[in-house]
Amino acid sequence: MIRGVRGAITVKDNDEQEIISAAERLLKEAISSNDIAPNDVASIFISATDDIDAAFPARALRNLDGWTYVPVMCMQELSVPGSLQKCIRIMVHFNTEKTQKEIQHIYLEEAAGLRPDL
């Protein structure tokens, strides 16, 4: 079964190092919370709001040992009036026996307000 793990984190500044560090923190948390191994991952989508353009957040994945060959794509999040700004979102598609209810979605910093139910 392929399941998706969602997550999001905000940054304070449109700064290359901050963007990559935040994306790496988010990815590590999603990976560890769901026991995800690189060979089980089909793909990872990473989006960022239009006020984040100093770096590709997907570069953070390349900082993780064993994740070199995992397909990853960056894209721009829709710019909806009133939506959370300076936000990086992830969607990890991976093979697992876990049920939907067992998946741990990760929301950090100001992004915690996006899904208080999770």
Secondary structure, DSSP 8 states (H G I E B T S, - for coil): -EEEEEEEEE-SS--HHHHHHHHHHHHHHHHHHTT--GGGEEEEEEEE-TT--SS-GGGGGGGSTT-TTS-EEEEE----TT--SSEEEEEEEEE-S--GGG---EE-GGGGGT-TT-
